[in-house]
Amino acid sequence: MDPDGSLQAQVCFSLHAASRATTTAYRGLLDSLGLTYPQYLVMLALWEQDGRAVGDLCAALDLDTGTLSPLLKRLEARGLVERRRRASDERRVDIHLSEAGRELEERASHIPARLAEATGLSPAELDALRETLDRLRHALAATDHGD
């Protein structure tokens, strides 16, 4: 770290600025699909595994239910997902893709490659960046934040 503690020398600022730039780049790609970036993340999780429990989606997306529930309601209102109570335990709700949600996957299939291209990084560089960010996230999550 720069001894003067300047903003530009802070890892947190670089992460923040990169996150904002990434979200902005996705917005341009997602507008034609009518999805926000957080909604896209939910859809990615469901395209990966349909019929997920709400708690499983929260864990996969690192979101709490208070944040995820409004996203699911908007996706359901658009006809992209369906919430279904489990017959074996009506307290549990699973999220399933609708036919429109499954069809949207094909329309969104170009997005990862377009975003990767926009970064100007090679596939190996993107993999290394993802691995570094995952290590950072896990290391910080494992630290005791109390002083």
SEMI-820106 format. One record per atom (N, C-alpha, C): y, z, x. Coordinates in pm, whole numbers, plus 32768, in hexadecimal, padded with zeros to 4 digits. Example, Ala and Ser with C-alpha at 12.3 -4.5 7.8 and 13.67 -1.06 7.14 Angstrom:
7DC7830C85277E3E830C84CE7EB6830C85287F1F82C485057F9682CA855780038313850A
***
This chain:
7F8A80008054800080008000807C8000805880E07FBA802C81617FB58070819C8042807381C8807080E981FD80F980F282718115809382BD80AF806D832F80C88014830580D17F81828680B87F64825680C57EDA8290805F7E7A82B67FEB7EAD82F57F867E5782947F557DEB82CC7F267D7F827F7EF37D0E821D7E877D3A824D7E287D8981FA7DB87DB281837DE27E0981897E577E46811D7E867E9B80B17ED17E4E80C67EE87DCD806A7F387D7D7FF97EE27D437F7F7F0F7D557F0B7ECB7D1A7F197EC77C827F497F357C497F557F3B7BB67FB07ECC7B83801B7EAE7BCC80757E457B9D80337DBC7BA87FEC7DA37C157FA67D237C237F3F7D117BB47EF67D7C7B937E947D747B267EDA7D5A7AA17F467DA17A887F917D907A0C7FC57D0179FE80057CD07A67803E7C487A637FD27BDE7A547F637BF07A997EF47B8F7A8F7EB87B937A027EAC7C0979C87E777C1579417ED17BCF78DC7F527BE478E97FB17BA1788E7FAC7B09789E7FA57ADA79197F9F7A4979327F1D7A0F78F97EB07A5979077E2E7A2C78D37E337A24783B7E667A8B77FB7E707A8D776A7EC87A1A77387F347A00777D7F8D799177587F44790B77657EF878FA77D07EAC787E77E27E44786D77737E0178D877507D9F78D176E37DE478AF765F7E5978E976467E9F78D175C87EB1783B75B17ED877F4761A7EE97764760C7E69771B75E87DF9774D761A7D78770F75FC7D42773775737D6477B175477D2A77E774CC7D7977C5744F7DF6779C745F7E4A777D73EA7E087717738E7DCA76B173C77D8D764973747D15767D73257CDB76EC73537C6B7729730D7C98779272A97D1877B672AF7D4B781D72577D1D78A8727B7CFC78BD72FA7CCE7940732A7D33797D73887D3D79FF73827D877A4873E97D267A65745B7D5D7A8C74CC7D077AAC753E7CA37B1C751D7CCE7B8D74E07C6C7BF474BE7C027BC3745B7C297B6F73FC7BC77B37739E7B637ADD73E87B947A9274487B3D7A3D749A7AD57A9174E37AFF7B0275197AA07B5A755E7A327B8B75007A597BAE748579F57BD8742279957B65740779CA7AEF73F479757A7B73D879187A5E744D794B7A6974C978F47A55753D787F7AB6753A789B7B33751A78307B98751577CA7B7574AA77F87B41743A779C7B1C73CF77527A9A73EC77927A3E742F774C79C3745576DF79E374BB76F77A49750B76947A75756C761F7AB87526763D7B0A74C075D57B51747576077B6A73E875D37B20738975FB7B2F72FE75BA7BAC72C275F77BE1725A75BE7C52721475CC7CD6725F763A7CE972A1764F7D6272F176887DD2729B765E7E4B72B976977EC0727977277ED072A6777A7F0B725178057F20727378107F7272F477C17FDA730177C3802C737B779E7FDD73F777407F8273EA77187F2C7459778B7ED0748277D17E9A741E78457E45743C78B27E96748178CA7F0F7451792E7F667491790C7F797524788E7F97754078647FAD75CA786F7F2D761C78437EBD75E678457E3F762F78D47E14765079317E2E75F479BB7E0276047A167E6E763D79DF7EE476537A2C7F5776847AA27F7376297A867F7775A67AEB7F9375407ABD800874EA7B1B804F74AF7AF580B7744F7AF0807973C47AB480C073667AA5808872DF7B2C8071729C7B9080C272BD7C1580B072837C55802D72AC7C317FFA731F7C657F79734E7C0C7F08731C7B887F1D731E7B2C7EB272F77B2E7E9672617B367EFD720F7B2E7EEA717D7B947E8771477C157E8F716C7C737E2B71397C527D9C71687C1E7D9071E27BF67D0B72137B867CD371BB7B247D28719D7AB37CFC714B7AE17CD970BE7B3E7D2770877B707D0A70007BB57C826FFC7C047C6470627C497BE270657BE47B7070777B807B8370CC7B1A7B1B70DE7AC87B08705F7AAE7B7570197A647B6C6F9B7AB97B256F317B3A7B436F2C7B947B026ECC7B9C7A6C6EE57B8D7A446F617B8D79B56F847B0679746F6C7AA379C46F487A1E798E6F2C79CB79736FA879EE79B3701879A5799A7095793479FE70AD79417A75707578D97ADA708478BF7B1D6FFD784C7B5F6FF578267BAB6F7F77FB7C356FAC782A7C996F6577FC7D226F7E778B7D3F6F1D771C7D736F5476AA7D936EFE76797E206F1E76687E6F6EB676307EF56EC7759A7EE76EDC75657F376F3474D57F366F4D748C7F726ED674237F306EAC73D37F646E3D73927FE96E62736C7FF66EE0732880706F0E738880E76F1F740980CB6F2F746B81356F4074F480FC6F19751E81176EA0759880DB6E6B761781096EB3760D816F6F07768081996F56769B81376FC8763680EC6FEE7643808D705E766A8004702976CA7FC7706F76FA7F42704A76E27EE470BE76A47E73709F768F7E0B710376ED7D9670E577197D56714F77737CE3714377257C657161772A7C08710376E17B8A711077437B16710B77247AAE715377727A34714A775679F070C677BC79B9708877A979637013778B78D770497770787D6FEE775B77F2701877D877BD705E784E77DB702878CB77B0706678DC77ED70F078B37869710178BA78AB7184785E786A71E977E8784271BC778C77FC721777C37772723C77FE772E71DB783776A971F578AE76B1725578F8771D724F796D772D72A679447734733978CC77627354789E776B73DF78A376E37423787A767C73DE787D75F57418790D75CA7437796875E873DB79F575C473EF7A357612746179FE7687747F7A3576DD74E979EE76CA756F7988767875727934766E75EA797F763E766679EE75F976567A3B75C576C77A94762E77097AAC769C76C57B1176FD76F27AF2773B777B7A79776D77957A6277A878197A7F7748788C7A5476CC78807A6B766B78EB7B00764A78FA7B46763F78897BD67621788F7C23769378CF7BFE770F78AF7C42778178EA7C237789797F7BA5777579A27B7E77777A307BCC770E7A7D7BD976977A447C25762C7A847CB776537A967CF076957A327D7D76BC7A377D9877217AA77D34776F7ACE7D4977D37B377D5A77947BC07D21771D7BD37D2576DF7C577CC2771C7CB87C7077797C887C0C77B97CDE7B8677717CD27B3977767D3D7AB4773B7D3A7A5777957CE979E5775F7CBE798477B47C78795B782E7CCC794C781D7D4D7927788E7DA3799878F67DA87A1478C67DAD7A8579237DAE7A90796F7D2A7A7879297CBB7A7C796B7C397A0E79D37C2C799679B37C5D79287A147C5C794A7A8E7CAF79837A787D2579A77AE77D7C7A157B3D7D3B7A767AFD7CFB7AE07B477CB67AA57B9B7C467A4E7B617BF57A0F7BA87B8779C17C207BBA79767C0C7C2679287C7B7C6179847CE97C9479F27CC47CD47A517D287D077A8F7D757C947AB87D307C2B7AF57D737BB87A907DCE7B727A137DA27B6879AB7DF77B2C79967E757B7F79937E677C0379847EDC7C5A79FA7F3B7C4A7A727F037C437AEA7F547C317AE47FA07BAC7AC27F597B427ABA7F967ABD7A5480077ABA79DF7FF07AF2797680577AF3799D80CD7B4B79DA80B27BBC7A04811E7C167A6E81767BD37ACF81377B947B3881837B537B0481CF7AD97AA781927A907A6D81D77A1C7A1D82517A4679E7824D7ABF799482BC7AEF79E3832D7B2E7A6483167B467AB4837F7B877ADE83E77B237AF4845F7B567B2984CC7B057BC084BC7B027BF684A37A8C7C85848A7A7F7CD985097A777C96857B7A727CDF85FA7A717D0B86207AFC7D7B86637B057DAE868C7B897D93871D7BA3
***
